[in-house]
Amino acid sequence: MLLLIVVLFSVFYLFQINKMTYSLCMQKEIPEEKQPKIFSTINILVTILLISFYIEVYVAINF
């Protein structure tokens, strides 16, 4: 149950982060060639953050 909630939250959160990243790229006029690298970097970092959040919550619930 916890995993399902975290996955749903994560999908929503990643979607919002990508929307904000896109807005940043448009506002700062970042070239098209650099945008995939920016998106990849941000998505990887946010995914690491979400995984660590899940582990922290899972450990807190089970102890």
Backbone as XML, in Angstrom:
<?xml version="1.0"?>
<chain id="A" units="angstrom">
  <residue number="1" name="MET">
    <atom name="N" x="0.824" y="-1.193" z="0.000"/>
    <atom name="CA" x="0.000" y="0.000" z="0.000"/>
    <atom name="C" x="0.873" y="1.264" z="0.000"/>
  </residue>
  <residue number="2" name="LEU">
    <atom name="N" x="1.886" y="1.259" z="0.862"/>
    <atom name="CA" x="2.791" y="2.406" z="0.921"/>
    <atom name="C" x="3.492" y="2.616" z="-0.421"/>
  </residue>
  <residue number="3" name="LEU">
    <atom name="N" x="3.916" y="1.530" z="-1.034"/>
    <atom name="CA" x="4.606" y="1.632" z="-2.321"/>
    <atom name="C" x="3.699" y="2.264" z="-3.373"/>
  </residue>
  <residue number="4" name="LEU">
    <atom name="N" x="2.449" y="1.889" z="-3.399"/>
    <atom name="CA" x="1.500" y="2.449" z="-4.365"/>
    <atom name="C" x="1.331" y="3.952" z="-4.162"/>
  </residue>
  <residue number="5" name="ILE">
    <atom name="N" x="1.204" y="4.373" z="-2.926"/>
    <atom name="CA" x="1.048" y="5.801" z="-2.630"/>
    <atom name="C" x="2.289" y="6.576" z="-3.056"/>
  </residue>
  <residue number="6" name="VAL">
    <atom name="N" x="3.455" y="6.032" z="-2.727"/>
    <atom name="CA" x="4.703" y="6.711" z="-3.087"/>
    <atom name="C" x="4.872" y="6.772" z="-4.608"/>
  </residue>
  <residue number="7" name="VAL">
    <atom name="N" x="4.518" y="5.720" z="-5.305"/>
    <atom name="CA" x="4.639" y="5.711" z="-6.771"/>
    <atom name="C" x="3.704" y="6.752" z="-7.390"/>
  </residue>
  <residue number="8" name="LEU">
    <atom name="N" x="2.479" y="6.814" z="-6.913"/>
    <atom name="CA" x="1.541" y="7.807" z="-7.444"/>
    <atom name="C" x="2.018" y="9.231" z="-7.158"/>
  </residue>
  <residue number="9" name="PHE">
    <atom name="N" x="2.481" y="9.459" z="-5.946"/>
    <atom name="CA" x="3.029" y="10.766" z="-5.594"/>
    <atom name="C" x="4.234" y="11.088" z="-6.472"/>
  </residue>
  <residue number="10" name="SER">
    <atom name="N" x="5.092" y="10.114" z="-6.695"/>
    <atom name="CA" x="6.312" y="10.317" z="-7.475"/>
    <atom name="C" x="6.006" y="10.677" z="-8.923"/>
  </residue>
  <residue number="11" name="VAL">
    <atom name="N" x="5.047" y="10.004" z="-9.507"/>
    <atom name="CA" x="4.679" y="10.305" z="-10.893"/>
    <atom name="C" x="4.171" y="11.738" z="-11.003"/>
  </residue>
  <residue number="12" name="PHE">
    <atom name="N" x="3.295" y="12.115" z="-10.092"/>
    <atom name="CA" x="2.782" y="13.489" z="-10.086"/>
    <atom name="C" x="3.913" y="14.494" z="-9.885"/>
  </residue>
  <residue number="13" name="TYR">
    <atom name="N" x="4.786" y="14.207" z="-8.931"/>
    <atom name="CA" x="5.896" y="15.111" z="-8.604"/>
    <atom name="C" x="6.861" y="15.251" z="-9.784"/>
  </residue>
  <residue number="14" name="LEU">
    <atom name="N" x="7.206" y="14.148" z="-10.426"/>
    <atom name="CA" x="8.101" y="14.210" z="-11.590"/>
    <atom name="C" x="7.464" y="14.990" z="-12.738"/>
  </residue>
  <residue number="15" name="PHE">
    <atom name="N" x="6.182" y="14.801" z="-12.921"/>
    <atom name="CA" x="5.474" y="15.550" z="-13.959"/>
    <atom name="C" x="5.553" y="17.054" z="-13.691"/>
  </residue>
  <residue number="16" name="GLN">
    <atom name="N" x="5.329" y="17.456" z="-12.459"/>
    <atom name="CA" x="5.391" y="18.871" z="-12.097"/>
    <atom name="C" x="6.812" y="19.423" z="-12.256"/>
  </residue>
  <residue number="17" name="ILE">
    <atom name="N" x="7.794" y="18.654" z="-11.833"/>
    <atom name="CA" x="9.194" y="19.085" z="-11.970"/>
    <atom name="C" x="9.548" y="19.259" z="-13.448"/>
  </residue>
  <residue number="18" name="ASN">
    <atom name="N" x="9.087" y="18.358" z="-14.294"/>
    <atom name="CA" x="9.374" y="18.473" z="-15.728"/>
    <atom name="C" x="8.694" y="19.696" z="-16.337"/>
  </residue>
  <residue number="19" name="LYS">
    <atom name="N" x="7.494" y="20.005" z="-15.877"/>
    <atom name="CA" x="6.825" y="21.216" z="-16.355"/>
    <atom name="C" x="7.619" y="22.460" z="-15.955"/>
  </residue>
  <residue number="20" name="MET">
    <atom name="N" x="8.097" y="22.488" z="-14.730"/>
    <atom name="CA" x="8.887" y="23.633" z="-14.278"/>
    <atom name="C" x="10.224" y="23.713" z="-15.008"/>
  </residue>
  <residue number="21" name="THR">
    <atom name="N" x="10.830" y="22.570" z="-15.291"/>
    <atom name="CA" x="12.087" y="22.551" z="-16.037"/>
    <atom name="C" x="11.877" y="23.074" z="-17.454"/>
  </residue>
  <residue number="22" name="TYR">
    <atom name="N" x="10.795" y="22.661" z="-18.059"/>
    <atom name="CA" x="10.476" y="23.158" z="-19.401"/>
    <atom name="C" x="10.294" y="24.675" z="-19.388"/>
  </residue>
  <residue number="23" name="SER">
    <atom name="N" x="9.580" y="25.171" z="-18.388"/>
    <atom name="CA" x="9.382" y="26.626" z="-18.267"/>
    <atom name="C" x="10.709" y="27.350" z="-18.085"/>
  </residue>
  <residue number="24" name="LEU">
    <atom name="N" x="11.584" y="26.769" z="-17.288"/>
    <atom name="CA" x="12.910" y="27.359" z="-17.084"/>
    <atom name="C" x="13.684" y="27.411" z="-18.396"/>
  </residue>
  <residue number="25" name="CYS">
    <atom name="N" x="13.648" y="26.319" z="-19.136"/>
    <atom name="CA" x="14.369" y="26.274" z="-20.420"/>
    <atom name="C" x="13.836" y="27.324" z="-21.390"/>
  </residue>
  <residue number="26" name="MET">
    <atom name="N" x="12.520" y="27.510" z="-21.408"/>
    <atom name="CA" x="11.937" y="28.514" z="-22.305"/>
    <atom name="C" x="12.262" y="29.926" z="-21.833"/>
  </residue>
  <residue number="27" name="GLN">
    <atom name="N" x="12.181" y="30.157" z="-20.530"/>
    <atom name="CA" x="12.431" y="31.495" z="-19.996"/>
    <atom name="C" x="13.881" y="31.911" z="-20.173"/>
  </residue>
  <residue number="28" name="LYS">
    <atom name="N" x="14.811" y="30.986" z="-19.943"/>
    <atom name="CA" x="16.234" y="31.299" z="-20.053"/>
    <atom name="C" x="16.766" y="31.098" z="-21.461"/>
  </residue>
  <residue number="29" name="GLU">
    <atom name="N" x="15.899" y="30.678" z="-22.379"/>
    <atom name="CA" x="16.250" y="30.463" z="-23.783"/>
    <atom name="C" x="17.449" y="29.527" z="-23.929"/>
  </residue>
  <residue number="30" name="ILE">
    <atom name="N" x="17.368" y="28.410" z="-23.247"/>
    <atom name="CA" x="18.425" y="27.400" z="-23.313"/>
    <atom name="C" x="18.323" y="26.693" z="-24.667"/>
  </residue>
  <residue number="31" name="PRO">
    <atom name="N" x="19.437" y="26.512" z="-25.348"/>
    <atom name="CA" x="19.402" y="25.865" z="-26.674"/>
    <atom name="C" x="18.834" y="24.444" z="-26.623"/>
  </residue>
  <residue number="32" name="GLU">
    <atom name="N" x="18.217" y="24.059" z="-27.716"/>
    <atom name="CA" x="17.593" y="22.731" z="-27.823"/>
    <atom name="C" x="18.593" y="21.593" z="-27.581"/>
  </residue>
  <residue number="33" name="GLU">
    <atom name="N" x="19.849" y="21.805" z="-27.935"/>
    <atom name="CA" x="20.858" y="20.747" z="-27.786"/>
    <atom name="C" x="21.146" y="20.449" z="-26.315"/>
  </residue>
  <residue number="34" name="LYS">
    <atom name="N" x="21.025" y="21.433" z="-25.456"/>
    <atom name="CA" x="21.357" y="21.258" z="-24.042"/>
    <atom name="C" x="20.167" y="20.781" z="-23.211"/>
  </residue>
  <residue number="35" name="GLN">
    <atom name="N" x="18.974" y="20.938" z="-23.707"/>
    <atom name="CA" x="17.782" y="20.613" z="-22.933"/>
    <atom name="C" x="17.687" y="19.143" z="-22.513"/>
  </residue>
  <residue number="36" name="PRO">
    <atom name="N" x="17.982" y="18.185" z="-23.382"/>
    <atom name="CA" x="17.897" y="16.782" z="-22.933"/>
    <atom name="C" x="18.825" y="16.476" z="-21.755"/>
  </residue>
  <residue number="37" name="LYS">
    <atom name="N" x="20.004" y="17.057" z="-21.758"/>
    <atom name="CA" x="20.933" y="16.829" z="-20.652"/>
    <atom name="C" x="20.389" y="17.432" z="-19.356"/>
  </residue>
  <residue number="38" name="ILE">
    <atom name="N" x="19.790" y="18.602" z="-19.453"/>
    <atom name="CA" x="19.211" y="19.252" z="-18.275"/>
    <atom name="C" x="18.070" y="18.404" z="-17.725"/>
  </residue>
  <residue number="39" name="PHE">
    <atom name="N" x="17.175" y="17.947" z="-18.603"/>
    <atom name="CA" x="16.060" y="17.116" z="-18.168"/>
    <atom name="C" x="16.547" y="15.818" z="-17.538"/>
  </residue>
  <residue number="40" name="SER">
    <atom name="N" x="17.528" y="15.191" z="-18.151"/>
    <atom name="CA" x="18.058" y="13.936" z="-17.610"/>
    <atom name="C" x="18.661" y="14.136" z="-16.228"/>
  </residue>
  <residue number="41" name="THR">
    <atom name="N" x="19.456" y="15.166" z="-16.082"/>
    <atom name="CA" x="20.099" y="15.442" z="-14.799"/>
    <atom name="C" x="19.067" y="15.692" z="-13.710"/>
  </residue>
  <residue number="42" name="ILE">
    <atom name="N" x="18.104" y="16.536" z="-13.995"/>
    <atom name="CA" x="17.079" y="16.855" z="-12.999"/>
    <atom name="C" x="16.248" y="15.621" z="-12.667"/>
  </residue>
  <residue number="43" name="ASN">
    <atom name="N" x="15.867" y="14.856" z="-13.676"/>
    <atom name="CA" x="15.060" y="13.654" z="-13.419"/>
    <atom name="C" x="15.824" y="12.626" z="-12.595"/>
  </residue>
  <residue number="44" name="ILE">
    <atom name="N" x="17.098" y="12.448" z="-12.857"/>
    <atom name="CA" x="17.898" y="11.503" z="-12.072"/>
    <atom name="C" x="18.004" y="11.967" z="-10.624"/>
  </residue>
  <residue number="45" name="LEU">
    <atom name="N" x="18.270" y="13.237" z="-10.416"/>
    <atom name="CA" x="18.395" y="13.762" z="-9.057"/>
    <atom name="C" x="17.076" y="13.677" z="-8.294"/>
  </residue>
  <residue number="46" name="VAL">
    <atom name="N" x="15.974" y="13.988" z="-8.946"/>
    <atom name="CA" x="14.665" y="13.898" z="-8.289"/>
    <atom name="C" x="14.320" y="12.444" z="-7.991"/>
  </residue>
  <residue number="47" name="THR">
    <atom name="N" x="14.668" y="11.535" z="-8.885"/>
    <atom name="CA" x="14.413" y="10.115" z="-8.646"/>
    <atom name="C" x="15.207" y="9.620" z="-7.439"/>
  </residue>
  <residue number="48" name="ILE">
    <atom name="N" x="16.450" y="10.039" z="-7.318"/>
    <atom name="CA" x="17.245" y="9.680" z="-6.137"/>
    <atom name="C" x="16.585" y="10.228" z="-4.878"/>
  </residue>
  <residue number="49" name="LEU">
    <atom name="N" x="16.109" y="11.454" z="-4.942"/>
    <atom name="CA" x="15.420" y="12.060" z="-3.809"/>
    <atom name="C" x="14.169" y="11.262" z="-3.431"/>
  </residue>
  <residue number="50" name="LEU">
    <atom name="N" x="13.387" y="10.861" z="-4.415"/>
    <atom name="CA" x="12.162" y="10.113" z="-4.142"/>
    <atom name="C" x="12.450" y="8.718" z="-3.586"/>
  </residue>
  <residue number="51" name="ILE">
    <atom name="N" x="13.489" y="8.076" z="-4.081"/>
    <atom name="CA" x="13.853" y="6.760" z="-3.554"/>
    <atom name="C" x="14.313" y="6.878" z="-2.107"/>
  </residue>
  <residue number="52" name="SER">
    <atom name="N" x="15.100" y="7.888" z="-1.800"/>
    <atom name="CA" x="15.543" y="8.066" z="-0.417"/>
    <atom name="C" x="14.358" y="8.408" z="0.487"/>
  </residue>
  <residue number="53" name="PHE">
    <atom name="N" x="13.384" y="9.158" z="-0.034"/>
    <atom name="CA" x="12.161" y="9.445" z="0.730"/>
    <atom name="C" x="11.417" y="8.154" z="1.039"/>
  </residue>
  <residue number="54" name="TYR">
    <atom name="N" x="11.270" y="7.280" z="0.034"/>
    <atom name="CA" x="10.572" y="6.015" z="0.248"/>
    <atom name="C" x="11.294" y="5.171" z="1.297"/>
  </residue>
  <residue number="55" name="ILE">
    <atom name="N" x="12.599" y="5.080" z="1.200"/>
    <atom name="CA" x="13.370" y="4.289" z="2.159"/>
    <atom name="C" x="13.210" y="4.857" z="3.575"/>
  </residue>
  <residue number="56" name="GLU">
    <atom name="N" x="13.263" y="6.167" z="3.698"/>
    <atom name="CA" x="13.112" y="6.792" z="5.016"/>
    <atom name="C" x="11.735" y="6.510" z="5.615"/>
  </residue>
  <residue number="57" name="VAL">
    <atom name="N" x="10.686" y="6.638" z="4.808"/>
    <atom name="CA" x="9.341" y="6.374" z="5.306"/>
    <atom name="C" x="9.170" y="4.897" z="5.624"/>
  </residue>
  <residue number="58" name="TYR">
    <atom name="N" x="9.683" y="4.025" z="4.768"/>
    <atom name="CA" x="9.569" y="2.579" z="4.987"/>
    <atom name="C" x="10.261" y="2.159" z="6.283"/>
  </residue>
  <residue number="59" name="VAL">
    <atom name="N" x="11.437" y="2.687" z="6.515"/>
    <atom name="CA" x="12.191" y="2.361" z="7.734"/>
    <atom name="C" x="11.446" y="2.905" z="8.966"/>
  </residue>
  <residue number="60" name="ALA">
    <atom name="N" x="10.912" y="4.117" z="8.861"/>
    <atom name="CA" x="10.201" y="4.722" z="9.993"/>
    <atom name="C" x="8.953" y="3.931" z="10.360"/>
  </residue>
  <residue number="61" name="ILE">
    <atom name="N" x="8.268" y="3.402" z="9.371"/>
    <atom name="CA" x="7.037" y="2.642" z="9.636"/>
    <atom name="C" x="7.349" y="1.276" z="10.229"/>
  </residue>
  <residue number="62" name="ASN">
    <atom name="N" x="8.421" y="0.647" z="9.787"/>
    <atom name="CA" x="8.710" y="-0.722" z="10.209"/>
    <atom name="C" x="9.497" y="-0.808" z="11.517"/>
  </residue>
  <residue number="63" name="PHE">
    <atom name="N" x="9.914" y="0.310" z="12.076"/>
    <atom name="CA" x="10.638" y="0.253" z="13.356"/>
    <atom name="C" x="9.904" y="0.932" z="14.438"/>
  </residue>
</chain>
